[in-house]
Amino acid sequence: MGWWNMESGEEPGLFNGAMAEDKGLRMGDTPADIMSNALDEIIREYEAEFGRMPYREELLGAFNFVIGGLEEAGDIKSINPEEKQE
């Protein structure tokens, strides 16, 4: 299992590289494995319910829905200075 610094260009469009370095953003094998397992379960649910795999936009919608709840609860925050921070 490894962890690495997230740097500009690794995740295009997700964050400003300078902010990533300032905030010490990290990514690792374990979070990626957990997310992969969760996505596999969601895909199985779409296949069982609708007879098809989900579209990327549906997965992003589910992710954003959950992230929004975590932000409202104060469990996570954004590094984006343009977003409301409390």
KAURKA-V425845 format. One record per residue. N is the residue number from 0. SS is DSSP state (H for helix, E for strand, - for the rest). Layout:
n=N ss=SS
n=N ss=SS
This chain:
n=0 ss=-
n=1 ss=-
n=2 ss=E
n=3 ss=E
n=4 ss=E
n=5 ss=-
n=6 ss=-
n=7 ss=-
n=8 ss=-
n=9 ss=-
n=10 ss=-
n=11 ss=-
n=12 ss=-
n=13 ss=-
n=14 ss=-
n=15 ss=-
n=16 ss=H
n=17 ss=H
n=18 ss=H
n=19 ss=H
n=20 ss=H
n=21 ss=H
n=22 ss=H
n=23 ss=-
n=24 ss=-
n=25 ss=E
n=26 ss=E
n=27 ss=E
n=28 ss=H
n=29 ss=H
n=30 ss=H
n=31 ss=H
n=32 ss=H
n=33 ss=H
n=34 ss=H
n=35 ss=H
n=36 ss=H
n=37 ss=H
n=38 ss=H
n=39 ss=H
n=40 ss=H
n=41 ss=H
n=42 ss=H
n=43 ss=H
n=44 ss=H
n=45 ss=H
n=46 ss=H
n=47 ss=H
n=48 ss=H
n=49 ss=H
n=50 ss=-
n=51 ss=-
n=52 ss=-
n=53 ss=-
n=54 ss=-
n=55 ss=H
n=56 ss=H
n=57 ss=H
n=58 ss=H
n=59 ss=H
n=60 ss=H
n=61 ss=H
n=62 ss=H
n=63 ss=H
n=64 ss=H
n=65 ss=H
n=66 ss=H
n=67 ss=H
n=68 ss=H
n=69 ss=H
n=70 ss=H
n=71 ss=H
n=72 ss=H
n=73 ss=-
n=74 ss=-
n=75 ss=-
n=76 ss=-
n=77 ss=-
n=78 ss=-
n=79 ss=-
n=80 ss=-
n=81 ss=-
n=82 ss=-
n=83 ss=-
n=84 ss=-
n=85 ss=-
